[in-house]
Amino acid sequence: WTADGTVPEARSPGVPRDPTRTFATACAHAHDTSLTMGRVVRAQTTYKAQPGATVEHLPEILKALLAADNDVRGSAEATLRNVARDANIVPALLTHARGDPDPQVRQLAAVVLKRRVLGHWPRLDRETQEHVKNILLDGVVKEPVGLVRRSIADVVSKVAKATVPMGQWNALPEFLAQCTQSPEEAHRDVAFVIFASLTETIVHQMTQHFATLGGLFRNGLNDASLKVRVAALRAVLSLVTNASGEPDEVKIVSGLVPQILATARNAIQMPGEEENAALAFEVLDELIETLPKALSGHVPEVVAFCVECASSPELATVTRRRALDVVSFLARHKPKALLRAKLVQPLLRSLCPLVGEPKESDLAGEDDIDEEREEELQVQTVAARLVDLLALKVPARHVLPEVLTFAAAALNSENSGDAQSDAKRRHAAVAVLGIVCEGCAEGLQRRYVSALQSPFQLLPMPNHHQSADQSLIPQSYHRAPEILPRVVTALRDPVPDVRGGAAFTLGQMAEYLQLSYDFPTMHRDVLPPLFAVLPTEPDKRVQER
């Protein structure tokens, strides 16, 4: 290597050096094809580092790493691996991350520094370490390019994880707190980005300052900038994940729930920002699993928001599914919270219209569903699984009245003029009856045995069941028309999904209600219609049902 950045070459005495031979051309030359006996011999895929390269040649190496030529980049990477063994690479990379006029070079230098800084940190003297920390914080504030600023923030996170636990960077939390109050959106944003990556480290070191962190994050969630609010939401997720569960911490996190929901609501209302709502759903999942007490008093708000999202057809399917997943998580882990908040009945009133015919594998439970299959599930199937989960987790007296009332109304309603909407309601009505058969089988057999003989005429419950639960039974429930004959009739519905849903429900009733044993006359009412439609059913999927 020479002072002007060119590469020395092997040459005979007296032969002048080629002044155009630079690092890039040397790299390319090293891996160029060569002619041997008239044949082209391809270059080896193993790249060799340029001999004699040192930290002083870092500018040329970084530029070569950005080259379009694969051979040039490959040789530069090999050279960088050799050069990076020197601890001086840390301040050198930092110099280019902050001072190079090309933003691509600055970002690349910061990315490489992120990978190398921890390995060399113990080998740097105290003065160099302090210099690095100061320059990094200066870069977080003064770097004008967002991508470069984020890359520098990543280096800050790396260094902080090695220094904050040891009490060697006590100024960092105060610096970040000041950035969250900055009038510059970029400063507030990057502060919460760093907080999100450092929360685990900081929480364990600043337990006594948990309230301070909670206050900063609350301010971030109320920020006028959506970008800052989303960054603060990521920091809240880290805070919740690493909270110890102490009563004081639970109280602080609980105070953030309204802002979490507000941030998610703002995200779904702004064009192009809907995907950020998924982050709020992730925070809620984490709260349910690790800090359920933090949701005390907020469960109705959480459920109402999730149901609102799930019921909004204008939202993306993934957003609607994700909202239902939060409620499913709550129903699976905290069903009593839904009962205490008296949310089961209104929840079912919203879920039943969303239900479609599920596949048997989908009803098996989350653990039995492949991850790829999970992504393909539509809203109606997720809603069906949630109704099934409620039927399994919640006493039947809280589930059956709403389900049967919805089914009766949907199967007996007059034509609304919207054929597609009417078909979906009929599909949901017949499918939801089958979905609850497993979870509510005992309730159906115990409470509605006389109704099954009629058949399935929904009669008032016996007196010994009425005292405590009478308020839970809608008046229309006692006057509901016969359901089972309408399910059988649905086998001839013009819509295949409705016919398939009817077949599914009849199978569920036969399996879980044991109708063939307790009510042998049911064969007379169900089997002849089934045999009649089986050979003429044009849809193979329905025919298999």
C-alpha positions in Angstrom: 0.0 0.0 0.0 1.2 3.5 -0.8 0.5 6.9 0.6 -1.8 7.8 -2.3 -4.1 4.7 -1.6 -2.7 2.5 -4.5 -1.5 -1.0 -4.1 2.1 -2.0 -4.6 2.5 -4.7 -7.3 5.2 -7.2 -8.0 7.3 -6.0 -11.0 10.7 -6.4 -12.4 13.4 -3.9 -11.5 13.2 -0.9 -13.7 9.6 -1.4 -14.7 7.5 1.5 -13.6 4.4 1.0 -11.4 1.0 1.3 -13.0 -0.4 4.6 -11.4 -4.0 3.4 -12.0 -3.7 0.3 -10.0 -6.0 0.9 -7.0 -7.4 -1.3 -4.3 -10.5 -2.0 -6.4 -8.5 -2.9 -9.5 -6.2 -5.1 -7.4 -9.1 -7.0 -6.0 -10.6 -7.5 -9.4 -7.2 -8.5 -10.9 -6.7 -11.1 -8.1 -9.8 -12.9 -9.1 -9.9 -12.3 -12.8 -10.0 -15.2 -15.2 -6.7 -16.3 -16.7 -5.9 -18.0 -20.0 -4.2 -21.4 -19.9 -3.5 -23.4 -23.0 -6.3 -21.5 -24.8 -8.9 -22.4 -22.1 -10.6 -20.0 -19.7 -10.0 -21.0 -16.0 -12.6 -19.6 -13.7 -11.6 -17.8 -10.5 -11.7 -19.5 -7.2 -14.7 -18.7 -4.9 -12.4 -18.3 -1.9 -11.3 -14.7 -1.8 -7.9 -13.7 -0.6 -7.1 -10.7 1.5 -4.8 -8.0 0.1 -1.4 -8.4 1.7 -0.1 -5.6 3.8 -3.4 -3.9 4.4 -3.8 -2.1 7.8 -6.3 0.1 9.6 -4.8 3.1 7.6 -6.3 1.6 4.4 -9.9 1.5 5.9 -11.2 4.2 3.5 -10.3 2.2 0.5 -11.7 -1.0 2.1 -15.0 0.6 2.9 -15.4 1.9 -0.6 -14.5 -1.5 -2.1 -17.2 -3.1 0.1 -19.8 -0.9 -1.7 -18.5 -1.9 -5.1 -20.9 -3.5 -7.6 -18.3 -6.1 -8.6 -18.6 -9.4 -6.5 -14.9 -10.1 -6.7 -14.0 -6.7 -5.4 -16.4 -7.0 -2.5 -15.3 -10.5 -1.7 -11.6 -9.5 -1.5 -12.5 -6.4 0.5 -14.4 -8.5 3.0 -11.4 -10.9 3.4 -9.1 -7.9 3.8 -11.4 -6.3 6.4 -11.4 -9.6 8.5 -7.7 -9.3 8.7 -7.6 -5.6 9.5 -10.4 -5.9 12.1 -8.2 -8.0 14.3 -6.5 -4.7 15.4 -8.4 -3.0 18.2 -7.6 0.4 16.6 -10.3 -0.5 14.1 -12.9 0.8 16.6 -11.9 4.4 16.7 -11.1 4.3 13.0 -14.6 3.0 12.0 -16.1 5.6 14.3 -14.2 8.3 12.5 -15.6 7.3 9.2 -19.1 6.7 10.7 -19.1 10.4 11.8 -16.9 12.1 9.3 -17.1 10.5 5.8 -18.9 12.8 3.3 -20.7 9.8 1.7 -23.7 8.7 3.8 -23.4 5.1 2.5 -19.8 4.9 3.8 -20.9 6.4 7.1 -23.7 3.8 7.5 -21.4 0.9 6.4 -18.8 2.0 8.9 -21.4 2.1 11.7 -22.7 -1.4 10.7 -19.2 -2.9 10.8 -18.5 -1.1 14.1 -21.6 -2.6 15.6 -20.3 -6.1 14.8 -16.8 -5.4 16.0 -17.0 -3.1 19.0 -17.7 -5.5 21.8 -14.9 -7.9 20.8 -12.4 -5.1 21.1 -13.9 -3.0 23.9 -11.9 -4.6 26.8 -8.7 -4.0 24.9 -9.3 -0.2 24.6 -7.9 2.1 27.2 -10.2 4.1 29.4 -9.5 7.4 27.5 -10.4 5.7 24.1 -13.5 4.2 25.6 -14.7 7.6 26.8 -13.9 9.1 23.4 -16.0 6.5 21.6 -19.0 7.0 23.9 -18.9 10.7 23.5 -18.6 10.6 19.7 -21.5 8.1 19.6 -23.8 10.3 21.6 -22.8 13.2 19.4 -23.7 11.2 16.3 -27.1 10.3 17.7 -27.9 14.0 18.0 -26.1 15.5 15.0 -26.2 12.9 12.2 -28.6 14.3 9.5 -29.4 11.0 7.7 -32.0 8.8 9.4 -30.6 5.4 8.4 -27.1 6.4 9.5 -28.5 7.7 12.8 -30.3 4.4 13.4 -27.0 2.5 12.7 -25.1 4.7 15.2 -27.9 4.1 17.7 -27.4 0.4 17.2 -23.7 0.9 18.2 -24.8 2.8 21.3 -27.0 -0.1 22.3 -24.1 -2.6 21.9 -21.7 -0.5 23.9 -24.3 0.2 26.6 -24.9 -3.5 27.2 -21.2 -3.8 28.0 -21.0 -0.7 30.1 -24.2 0.2 31.8 -24.4 -3.0 34.0 -20.9 -2.3 35.2 -21.8 1.3 36.1 -19.5 2.6 33.4 -22.0 4.7 31.4 -24.2 6.4 34.0 -24.7 9.4 31.8 -26.5 7.4 29.1 -30.0 7.1 30.7 -30.0 10.8 31.5 -28.9 11.6 27.9 -31.7 9.5 26.5 -34.3 11.1 28.8 -33.2 14.5 27.6 -33.5 13.4 24.0 -37.1 12.3 24.6 -37.9 15.9 25.5 -36.1 17.3 22.5 -38.2 19.5 20.0 -36.6 17.5 17.2 -38.7 14.5 16.2 -35.6 12.6 15.1 -34.0 12.9 18.6 -37.2 11.7 20.3 -37.5 8.8 17.9 -34.0 7.5 18.2 -34.1 7.9 22.0 -37.0 5.4 22.2 -35.3 3.2 19.7 -32.3 2.9 22.0 -34.5 2.6 25.0 -36.2 -0.4 23.3 -32.9 -2.2 22.9 -31.6 -1.3 26.3 -34.7 -1.8 28.5 -33.5 -5.2 29.8 -30.2 -3.7 30.8 -31.5 -0.5 32.2 -34.5 -2.0 34.1 -32.3 -4.3 36.1 -29.9 -1.5 36.9 -32.6 1.1 37.6 -35.3 -0.7 39.5 -35.7 2.3 41.7 -36.3 4.5 38.6 -39.0 2.3 37.0 -41.5 5.1 37.6 -39.2 7.4 35.7 -39.0 5.1 32.7 -42.8 4.6 32.9 -43.3 8.4 32.8 -40.9 8.8 29.8 -42.7 6.0 27.9 -46.1 7.5 28.7 -45.0 10.8 27.3 -43.7 9.0 24.2 -47.1 7.3 23.7 -48.7 10.7 23.8 -46.3 12.3 21.4 -47.7 14.3 18.5 -45.6 12.2 16.1 -46.9 8.8 15.1 -43.3 7.7 14.4 -42.3 8.6 17.9 -45.4 6.9 19.4 -44.6 3.7 17.5 -40.9 3.8 18.7 -42.2 4.4 22.3 -44.5 1.4 21.9 -41.6 -0.8 21.0 -39.8 0.5 24.2 -43.0 -0.3 26.2 -42.9 -3.9 24.8 -39.3 -4.3 26.1 -40.3 -2.7 29.4 -43.3 -5.1 29.9 -41.2 -8.1 28.9 -38.5 -7.3 31.5 -40.7 -6.1 34.3 -40.3 -8.1 37.6 -44.0 -8.1 38.5 -43.6 -6.1 41.6 -46.9 -4.3 42.6 -45.4 -0.8 42.0 -44.2 -1.9 38.5 -47.6 -3.4 37.7 -49.3 -0.2 38.6 -47.0 1.8 36.4 -47.5 -0.5 33.4 -51.2 -0.5 34.0 -51.2 3.2 33.6 -49.8 2.8 30.0 -52.6 0.6 28.7 -54.9 3.4 27.6 -52.1 5.0 25.7 -51.2 1.7 24.1 -54.7 1.3 22.8 -54.8 4.9 21.6 -51.6 4.5 19.7 -52.9 1.3 18.0 -56.2 3.1 17.2 -54.3 6.0 15.6 -52.2 3.6 13.6 -55.1 1.8 12.0 -56.8 5.1 11.1 -53.8 6.5 9.3 -53.0 5.4 5.7 -50.0 3.1 5.4 -49.6 2.8 9.2 -52.0 -0.1 9.9 -49.2 -2.6 10.4 -48.0 -0.7 13.4 -51.2 -1.7 15.2 -49.8 -5.3 15.3 -47.1 -4.0 17.7 -49.8 -3.0 20.2 -51.4 -6.4 19.9 -48.0 -7.9 20.7 -47.8 -5.7 23.8 -51.2 -6.8 24.9 -50.3 -10.5 24.4 -47.2 -10.0 26.6 -49.3 -8.2 29.3 -51.8 -11.1 29.4 -49.0 -13.7 29.7 -46.5 -12.0 32.0 -48.4 -9.1 33.8 -52.1 -10.0 33.7 -52.8 -7.8 36.8 -51.7 -4.8 34.8 -54.9 -5.3 32.7 -57.2 -5.0 35.8 -59.8 -2.4 35.0 -58.8 -2.3 31.3 -60.2 -5.7 30.0 -63.4 -4.2 28.7 -61.4 -1.5 26.7 -59.0 -4.1 25.3 -61.8 -6.5 24.2 -63.9 -3.7 22.8 -61.0 -2.4 20.7 -60.0 -5.9 19.5 -63.6 -6.8 18.5 -63.9 -3.4 16.7 -60.8 -4.2 14.7 -61.9 -7.8 13.9 -65.4 -6.6 12.8 -64.0 -3.9 10.4 -63.8 -5.4 6.9 -61.9 -2.4 5.6 -58.9 -3.4 7.7 -56.3 -5.9 6.5 -57.0 -9.6 7.2 -53.8 -9.9 9.2 -54.8 -7.0 11.4 -58.3 -8.5 12.1 -56.8 -11.9 12.8 -54.2 -10.4 15.1 -57.0 -8.6 17.1 -58.9 -11.8 17.6 -55.7 -13.6 18.6 -55.4 -11.2 21.6 -59.0 -12.0 22.7 -58.2 -15.7 22.2 -55.1 -15.4 24.3 -57.2 -13.7 27.0 -59.9 -16.4 26.8 -57.4 -19.2 27.1 -55.3 -17.8 30.0 -57.8 -15.6 31.8 -61.4 -16.7 31.1 -62.5 -15.6 34.5 -61.5 -12.0 33.7 -64.0 -12.1 30.8 -66.6 -13.4 33.1 -66.0 -10.9 35.8 -66.2 -8.1 33.3 -69.4 -9.6 31.9 -67.9 -9.6 28.4 -68.7 -13.2 27.3 -72.2 -12.5 26.0 -71.4 -9.2 24.2 -68.3 -10.9 22.8 -70.3 -13.7 21.4 -72.8 -11.3 19.9 -69.9 -9.8 17.9 -68.2 -13.1 17.1 -71.1 -15.2 15.9 -71.6 -13.2 12.7 -67.9 -13.6 11.9 -67.9 -17.3 12.2 -67.6 -19.6 9.2 -67.3 -23.3 8.8 -63.9 -24.4 10.2 -61.9 -27.4 9.1 -61.6 -30.1 11.7 -57.8 -29.5 11.9 -58.4 -25.9 12.7 -60.5 -26.8 15.7 -57.8 -29.1 17.0 -56.0 -26.1 18.7 -53.1 -23.8 18.0 -50.5 -26.4 18.9 -51.7 -28.7 16.1 -51.6 -26.1 13.4 -48.5 -25.6 11.2 -47.1 -22.1 11.3 -47.6 -21.6 7.5 -51.2 -22.8 7.9 -51.7 -20.4 10.7 -50.9 -17.5 8.4 -53.5 -18.7 5.9 -56.4 -18.9 8.3 -59.1 -16.4 7.5 -61.0 -14.2 10.0 -64.0 -16.5 10.0 -61.9 -19.5 11.1 -60.1 -17.6 13.8 -63.5 -16.4 15.1 -64.7 -20.0 15.0 -61.8 -21.1 17.1 -62.4 -18.4 19.6 -66.1 -19.3 19.9 -65.0 -23.0 20.4 -62.5 -21.8 23.0 -65.1 -19.9 24.9 -67.4 -22.9 24.8 -64.7 -25.0 26.3 -63.4 -22.5 28.9 -66.7 -20.8 30.0 -69.8 -22.4 31.6 -72.4 -23.3 29.0 -75.0 -21.0 30.6 -72.9 -18.0 29.5 -72.5 -19.3 25.9 -75.6 -21.2 24.7 -78.2 -18.5 25.1 -76.3 -16.1 22.8 -75.4 -18.7 20.3 -78.9 -20.2 20.0 -80.5 -16.8 19.8 -78.2 -15.7 17.0 -78.7 -19.0 15.1 -82.5 -18.8 15.4 -82.6 -15.2 14.3 -80.2 -15.8 11.3 -82.0 -18.9 10.1 -85.4 -17.4 10.3 -84.7 -13.8 9.2 -86.4 -12.5 6.1 -84.4 -11.7 3.0 -82.6 -8.5 3.5 -81.9 -7.9 -0.2 -78.2 -8.5 0.2 -77.8 -12.1 -1.0 -74.1 -12.3 0.0 -74.7 -10.9 3.5 -77.7 -13.3 4.0 -75.6 -16.2 2.9 -72.8 -15.4 5.3 -75.3 -15.1 8.2 -76.8 -18.5 7.4 -73.4 -20.0 7.1 -72.4 -18.5 10.5 -75.7 -19.7 12.0 -75.4 -23.3 11.1 -71.6 -23.4 11.7 -71.7 -21.9 15.2 -74.2 -24.5 16.4 -71.7 -27.2 15.5 -68.7 -25.4 17.0 -70.2 -25.2 20.5 -71.4 -28.8 20.6 -68.1 -30.1 22.2 -67.7 -27.4 24.8 -71.4 -27.1 25.7 -72.4 -30.8 25.2 -73.2 -31.3 28.9 -75.2 -28.2 29.1 -77.2 -29.1 26.0 -77.9 -32.6 27.3 -78.7 -31.5 30.8 -80.7 -28.3 30.1 -82.3 -28.9 26.7 -83.1 -32.6 26.8 -86.8 -32.0 26.3 -86.1 -29.6 23.5 -84.2 -32.3 21.6 -87.2 -34.5 21.6 -89.3 -31.8 19.9 -86.8 -31.9 18.0 -84.5 -29.2 19.3 -87.4 -27.0 20.3 -85.9 -24.5 22.6 -88.1 -24.5 25.7 -87.7 -22.6 29.0 -85.3 -24.2 31.4 -86.6 -26.2 34.4 -87.2 -24.2 37.5 -84.2 -25.5 39.4 -81.9 -23.8 36.8 -83.7 -20.5 36.5 -83.0 -18.7 39.8 -79.4 -17.7 39.3 -79.1 -17.7 35.6 -82.5 -16.3 34.4 -81.1 -12.9 33.8 -78.6 -14.4 31.4 -81.3 -15.8 29.1 -82.7 -13.4 26.5 -86.5 -13.4 26.2 -86.3 -14.3 22.5 -84.4 -17.4 23.6 -87.6 -18.9 25.1 -89.6 -18.2 22.0 -86.9 -19.4 19.5 -88.3 -21.6 16.7 -87.1 -25.2 16.0 -83.4 -25.2 15.1 -82.6 -28.7 14.1 -85.1 -28.9 11.2 -83.6 -25.6 9.9 -80.1 -27.1 10.0 -81.4 -30.1 8.0 -83.1 -27.7 5.6 -79.8 -25.9 5.1 -78.5 -29.1 3.4 -80.4 -27.8 0.3 -79.2 -24.2 0.6 -78.1 -22.7 -2.8 -74.8 -21.6 -1.2 -72.2 -24.4 -0.8 -70.7 -23.0 2.4 -74.1 -23.1 4.1 -74.6 -26.7 3.0 -71.2 -27.7 4.2 -71.8 -25.9 7.5 -75.0 -27.8 8.0 -73.3 -31.1 7.4 -70.6 -30.2 9.8 -73.1 -29.3 12.5 -75.1 -32.4 12.1 -71.9 -34.4 12.5 -70.9 -32.5 15.6 -74.3 -33.1 17.2 -74.2 -36.8 16.5 -70.7 -37.1 17.9 -70.9 -34.9 21.0 -74.5 -35.0 22.0 -74.8 -38.7 21.4 -78.2 -38.3 19.8 -78.1 -41.7 18.2 -78.0 -43.3 21.6 -80.4 -41.1 23.6 -82.8 -40.2 20.8 -82.9 -43.0 18.3 -85.8 -41.4 16.5 -83.4 -38.7 15.3 -82.2 -41.1 12.6 -85.7 -40.7 11.1 -85.4 -36.9 11.0 -81.7 -36.6 9.8 -80.6 -39.6 7.8 -83.3 -39.6 5.0 -82.5 -35.9 4.1 -78.8 -36.7 4.2 -79.2 -39.7 1.9 -81.3 -37.6 -0.4 -78.8 -34.8 -1.0 -75.6 -36.9 -1.0 -75.7 -38.2 -4.6 -76.8 -34.9 -6.0 -74.4 -32.6 -4.1 -72.3 -30.9 -6.8 -69.5 -29.6 -4.4 -67.1 -32.4 -3.5 -66.0 -30.7 -0.3 -69.6 -30.5 0.9 -70.2 -34.1 -0.2 -67.3 -35.3 2.0 -68.9 -33.5 4.9 
